[in-house]
């Protein structure tokens, strides 16, 4: 189960969202789109395999913002990735 802090984090890129992408309990996706990585919550992040594929695709394309106007001025991909809850990172070592 995710902590209250973690339910607002994109499982793919680590961006914090005002509305929890997977609902308050972390198990009911909104199917909204992450303005940073472009992930559709509940589709491209429904399994760890999908999360790995989505994150790899996003990073290999230069970690570009899906909606650039929302990109913070001093944004750091490294800092943002550190926000991803550990249960969505464990098996990603070595990518």
C-alpha positions as CSV (number, residue, x, y, z in Angstrom):
1,X,0.0,0.0,0.0
2,X,1.2,3.5,-0.8
3,X,1.7,6.2,1.8
4,X,-0.6,9.3,1.5
5,X,2.4,11.2,0.2
6,X,3.1,8.6,-2.5
7,X,-0.4,8.4,-4.0
8,X,0.1,11.7,-5.8
9,X,3.3,10.7,-7.5
10,X,3.5,9.5,-11.1
11,X,4.8,5.9,-11.1
12,X,6.7,6.5,-14.3
13,X,8.5,9.9,-13.9
14,X,8.0,10.9,-10.3
15,X,6.0,14.1,-10.9
16,X,3.7,15.1,-8.0
17,X,0.1,15.6,-9.0
18,X,-2.7,17.6,-7.2
19,X,-5.1,14.6,-7.9
20,X,-3.8,11.1,-7.1
21,X,-3.2,9.4,-10.5
22,X,-4.5,6.1,-9.0
23,X,-7.0,7.5,-6.5
24,X,-6.7,8.1,-2.7
25,X,-6.0,4.4,-2.0
26,X,-3.7,4.0,-5.0
27,X,-5.8,1.3,-6.7
28,X,-8.3,3.2,-8.9
29,X,-6.7,4.9,-11.9
30,X,-8.0,8.2,-13.2
31,X,-6.9,7.6,-16.8
32,X,-5.6,11.2,-16.8
33,X,-2.4,12.0,-18.6
34,X,0.8,13.0,-16.9
35,X,1.8,16.4,-18.2
36,X,5.5,15.5,-17.7
37,X,6.0,12.0,-19.2
38,X,2.7,11.6,-21.0
39,X,1.7,8.4,-19.2
40,X,-2.0,7.5,-19.2
41,X,-2.7,6.4,-15.6
42,X,-4.2,3.0,-15.5
43,X,-2.9,2.0,-18.9
44,X,0.8,2.7,-19.3
45,X,1.5,2.2,-15.6
46,X,-0.8,-0.7,-14.7
47,X,2.0,-3.2,-14.2
48,X,5.7,-3.0,-13.2
49,X,6.6,-4.2,-16.7
50,X,4.5,-1.3,-18.2
51,X,6.1,1.2,-15.8
52,X,9.6,0.0,-16.8
53,X,8.8,0.2,-20.5
54,X,7.1,3.7,-20.2
55,X,10.0,5.1,-18.1
56,X,12.6,3.6,-20.5
57,X,10.9,5.1,-23.5
58,X,10.5,8.5,-21.8
59,X,14.1,8.7,-20.7
60,X,15.5,7.4,-24.0
61,X,13.6,10.1,-25.8
62,X,15.3,12.8,-23.7
63,X,12.8,13.0,-20.8
64,X,10.9,15.6,-22.7
65,X,7.8,17.1,-21.1
66,X,4.5,16.0,-22.7
67,X,3.1,19.5,-22.0
68,X,6.2,21.8,-22.0
69,X,4.3,24.8,-20.6
70,X,4.0,23.0,-17.2
71,X,7.8,22.3,-17.0
72,X,9.2,24.2,-13.9
73,X,12.0,26.6,-14.7
74,X,14.7,24.8,-12.6
75,X,13.4,21.2,-13.3
76,X,15.7,18.3,-12.7
77,X,14.9,14.8,-14.0
78,X,17.2,13.3,-11.5
79,X,15.5,14.9,-8.5
80,X,12.1,14.1,-9.9
81,X,12.9,10.4,-10.5
82,X,14.0,10.2,-6.8
83,X,10.4,10.9,-5.8
84,X,9.1,7.6,-7.3
85,X,7.8,5.3,-4.6
86,X,10.3,2.5,-3.9
87,X,7.9,-0.3,-4.8
88,X,8.0,1.0,-8.4
89,X,11.8,1.3,-8.5
90,X,13.2,-1.8,-6.9
91,X,13.3,-3.9,-10.1
92,X,14.6,-1.0,-12.2
93,X,18.2,-1.2,-11.0
94,X,20.4,-1.8,-14.0
95,X,18.3,-0.1,-16.6
